[in-house]
């Protein structure tokens, strides 16, 4: 007799919210870790307990039930077509446009050229790693791993910035890069995935054409929807309606981006910047501003909690293979090295024009966390050896990023400030160096 219970979307959402609330309470009450670290770690521990129960009790089906539950969640739809639009918009609301303009060139270069550099370095290194252990993945699939792991997660990065006391220009630069490089990463991932599945030779010209259409179209749509929302908000003074307008921008704008085959993440980041700056400053009363900011802060906190819990729970879906674990562990220094190169080369080239200060390298490199976006992209891969290898490596890299990097970034910044002394406090404002 099959006693399995079919869960609909509401049931799954209810389970995740209850788990997130319970574990979040335990973490805040008794453990005291940063919420992203605590929920991810406790989700992983809960998953390992489930797996351990099945090992100790062969008749138990708890692990199989958990796998079916996680497998039943369409991460591609849930995160990429759902949560991500809300998270990016909410994050962009808090980015100061005037400070972001001062760091516009690092943001532009790091979120485009930086992502491409990291994709190539990680892809080449991953190709060598997989062949070293006898898992001969084609180069195009290894580049696909480079594309999905290179973007930093804006949710995780925003969490870091809330705890790190840095200058406004550096903070806006880090936030802006994290908001846009995930959209760029998703576009690059989609282009490489289409090539890998079709088996056709990769065309640089065609790839660049698709890239500019999707990314440029996302910017245009974000400006258009943000401007229309701004005009509508400025013409009235009713906080309930204005909050609904912001909600309509996110849901309607993202759905329209999908239909137009342009980048929804980029569009939502741009729309959030428009409303969070022009809208908040010129189109809202103090009451409306307070309600809108608090509404999106609550949405942000709820979705953050669910997202990091999901990352921890994914461990039950990963096949156990020593070679896969080894590849995942060796991918950690590979990804960090690629991030360091992708950050330091552009910063060195731009140093004569804009100096972000000595705090920029540790925050951009060690604070460039991978998170739910990478996991969702890995889970969206078609079944096969490539999916198993890349999902395992992605999970290990993300867990290290959220727990190790996210849990130590504040101490690293304090140590870096102590080492550089007052210079680390004076020179993180994004000014050009004096001659």
N, C-alpha and C positions, 0 to 999 in steps of 0.2 A: 504493500500500500504506500502510495506516495503522499507524504505529509507536508511536502513543500508548500509554502505559502507564497502566492504571487503578490508581489509588491508593485503598486502603481507609483506614479511620480510623487503624489502627495505623501504616501507612506514612506518612501525613501527620504524625502525632504524632512519629514517629521523625525525619523530615526537620526538623521545627521544633526538636526538642530538640538535634539535632546542630548545626544552624545557630546556635541560641542559645548552645550551649556553645562553639563555635568562635569566634564573634564576641565573646562575652563574654570569652574568654581573650585575644583580640587587643586588646580594649579595655583590660582590666586590665593586660596585660603591656606594651603599647606606647603607648597613647593616654592612659589615665587619666581619662576622662570619667566622670561619674556613670553608673551602669549603665543607668538608664532613658533618659538622653540618648544614651549611646553606642550602645545596641542600636537605638534608633529611627533615629538618624542613619545608622548603617552599613546597616541594613535598607533605608532610602530610597536610599542610594548604590548598594547592590547592585541595587535595582530599576531605577535610572536606567542602570546599566551594561548590564543586560539589554535595556532599551529601545534604548540606543545601539548595541548589537550588531546588532539588527534593522535599524536605520537604515543602518549601514555595510554590512551583508551582507543584501541583499534576500531571498536564499534561506533565510535563517535563520528558524527557527520557535521560537527560545528564548523570545521574548516571548509568543507565543501559548501555549506550554506553561506559562509562569509564570502567565499570566492564568487558564488553565483550572485550575491548581492552587489559586490563591487563590480563584477563583470556586467551586471545589468545597468550600471550607470554609464551612460554615454558621455564620456569625458569630453569628447570633441564638441558635442552639442551643449553639455552642461557648462563647461568652462569657456570654450572659445566662442560659442554663439550665445552665451547667456551671462554668466558671472563676469567675464572679462570686460564687457561693455560697461557694466555698473562700476567695477573696480577702477578702470582707467578714468572714467568720468569723475568719480569721487576723488581720486588722487590728483587729477589735474586742477580741480577746484581750488586746491590749497597752494598751487605753485604761483609765485609772484612773477608776473610777466615782465616787469621792469628789470628784475634781477636776472630772469631767464634770458632776456635780450643781451645782457652783458656776457653771458656764457653761451650765446647762440652758436658760435663756431665750434666749440668743443662738442656741444650737443649734436649738431649736424654731422660732424665728422665721426664721432664715436658711435652714433646710432646707425651709420651707413657703412663707411669704410671700415670702421672698427669691427662691426659684425662680420663683414666679408673676410677680413684678415683672420679673425678668430675661427670662422667656418673652415677656411682652407687649412689652417694650422692643426686644428682639432681633427679634421677629416683625414689629413695625411698621417698624423700620429695614430689615430684610431685604426687606420688601415694596417699600419705596422704592428700594432698591439694584437689585433685579431689574427693576423697571419702568424705571429710568434707563438700563439697557443693552439694553432691548427684550425681556427675557424676562419676560413677564407672568404670573407665578405668582399663583394665588389667595391671598388673605390667610390662609385656613386652613392652607395648605401652608407658608406663611412662619412662622406660629405654631408649626407642627410643628418647623421648624428651631430656633426659639427654645426649644422644650421639650427637644430632644435635646442642645443645646449648652449649656444653662444649668447642669446639675448638674456639680459638680467631681468628678473621678475620685478615689475613695479610694485607689487604688493609687498614682497619681502624687503625691497629696498626702502620703500616708504616706512616700513616698520623700523628699519635701522636708523633712518633719518630722525625719527621721533625721539630716539634715545641718544643721538650724537649731537653735541652742541658745536656746530660749525657755522662759518660765515654764510650770509644769505645767498651770495652769488654761487659759492660752491654747492650749497644745498640745492639751489634751483637748477644748477648744471647737472648734478647727480640725478635729481628727480626727473628733469626733462629728458635726459638720456634714457633712463629706465622706461619712461612712458613711450618713447618713440622707437627704441631699438627692438622691443618685442613685436611691434607692428612690422618693422622691417624684417625681423627674423622669421615671422610667420609667412611673409611673402616669399622670402628666399627658400624656406622649407617647402612651400607649395610648388615652386618652380622645379626644385630638385626632385621632389617626390613624383611629379608628373613625368619627369625624364626617366626616373628609375623604374616606374611601373610600365611605361611604354616601351622601354628598351631602346629608344632612339638616341642618337648622339646628341649631346648637349650643345645647344647653340647659344653662344654668348650674346649675340645680337638680339635673338628672340627673348632670352632671359632678361636682358636690360630693358627691352620694350615692355614686357609684362611688369617688371619691377616699377618702372616709372608710371605706368598706367594705374596700377593698384595703389602705390604709395601716393602719387600725385592726386589721383582721384579721391583718396581718403582725406587728404588735406583740404581739397576743394569742398567736399561734402561737409566736413567738420566746420569750416568757415561759414558755409551757407546755413546749416542748421543752427549753429551758435548765434549767427547774426539775426536770423528770424526769431529765435527765442528771446534774444536781447530786445528786439523791437517790440515784441508782444509784452514782455515783462515791464518795459518802460511805460507802456500805455495804460497800465492798470496798477492798482495797489490792493491786492488781495492775496495773502500769502498761500492760501490753499490752492488757488488756481496757478500761481507762479511755481509752486513746488511740482504740481502736476505737469506744467509745461516742461520743466527740467526732466521729469520722468519720461515724457513723450519724446524728448530729444534723444534720450538714450535708447529706448526701445524701438521707436520708429526709425531713428537714424541708422541704428545698427542693422535693422531688418532691410532698410533700403540699400545699405552698402552691400549686403549679401546679394540682393537682386541685381545690382549693378556690377557685381564682381570686382569691387574695389575694397581697399583695406578698411574694415570696420574698426579695428583697434586704433589706427591712426586717426580716423574720423572722430572717434569719441574723445581721444586725447586733445585734439584741437578744439572740439566743441566745449569741453570742460575748461580749457584755458580761456576761451572767449567769455563764457558765463561767469567763471570764477574771478575774472578781472574786470572786464567792461560791465558785465551784468551786475556784479556785486557792488561796484563803485558808482554806477550811474543809473541803474534800472530798478533798484530795490530800496524800500524803506528799511529802517533798522529792524523792525519786527520781522519783515519778510526775510531779510538777510540771516537773522538768528534762526528762524525756522528752517530755512533751506540748508544752511551749514550743518545744523544738528541732524536733520533728516538724512543727509548724505553721509554724515559721520556714523550714524547708526547702521545704515546699509553697509558701509565699508567694514565696520567691526563684525557684523554678522557674517558677511561673506568671507572675510578673512579667516574667521574661526572655522567655518565649514571647509574652506579650501585647505588649510594646513592640517586639519584632521584627515581629510581625504588623502593627502600625501602620505601620512603615516599609515593609513589602512591599506594602501596599495601593495604593501609587502606580501600580503597573502596571495596575490595573483602572480608573483614572480617565481618561475621554476628554479629549483635548487640545482646548481651546477657549479662545481669548483672553478671551472674555467671562466664562467660568466662573472662570478664574484671577483676573480683575479683581474679580469678586464675592467670591471667597475672600479676597483680600488686604484688601479694604475691610471684610470681616466681622470682621477681627481687632480694629481699634479699636472697632467697634460692640459686640462681645462684651465687651471690656474695660470700656467705658463702662457697659454694662448691669450688669456685675458690681460696678463701683464704686458705682453708685446703689443696687443691691440690698443692698449691704453697709453703706454709710454711713448710709442712712436708718434702718434698724433700730438700728444702733449708737448713732446720735445720740438716738433715742427712748429707748433703755435706759440711756443714760449716767448719769442720776441714780440708778439702782439698781445698775448693775454697770459698772465701768470696766475694760476689758481692757487698757488701756495704749496707748501710742503705737505699739507694734509690731503691734497688731491690724490696722490698715488695710493696710499693705504685705503682710503674710502672708496675710490673707484675700483680698485683691484680686489681687496679683501671684502669690501662691502657690496661688491657686485654679485648678489646672491642669485642662484637659480631656484626656481620654485614651480608652482603649479602649471605654468604655461609649458615648460619643458616636459613635465609628466603627461599633460594632456596630449601634446604632439606625439610623444612616444607611444601612448596608448592608442592613438589613431592610426598607427602603422598597420598594414595588412599582416595577417598571420604568417608565420614562417620563422626561419632562423634569425633573420635580420631583426625582427621585432623582439624576439627573446633577448638577443644580445644588447640591443640598444635600450630596451626598457629597463633591463637590469642595471646597465651602466648609468642611465639617466637617474634612476631611483637612488643609487648609491651616491652619485655626485650631488643630487638635490638634498639628500639627508645630511651629507657633510656640510653643504652650504648653509642650510637653515640652522642646524644645531651647532656645528663647530664655528663657522664664520659668523653667523648671526649672534651666537652666544658670547663671542669674544671681541666683536668689533668695538664696543665701547671701551674696553680695557686697552685694545690696541691703539685707539685714538689718544687715550690718556698717556700711554707710554710714548707715543710719537710726539705729543706735545712736550712731555718732560724732556725728551731727547733734544728737540729743536728749540726748546725754551720759548721765549716771547715771540720768536719769528713765526712759529706755527699759529700764534693767535693773531698776529698783525697781517700776515700775508695770505689769508684764505678768503679774501674779499674779491678776487678776480681782477685786480688792477694790472695794467701793463707795468713791467719792471721799470724803475727809474734809471736813467743813464746819466 
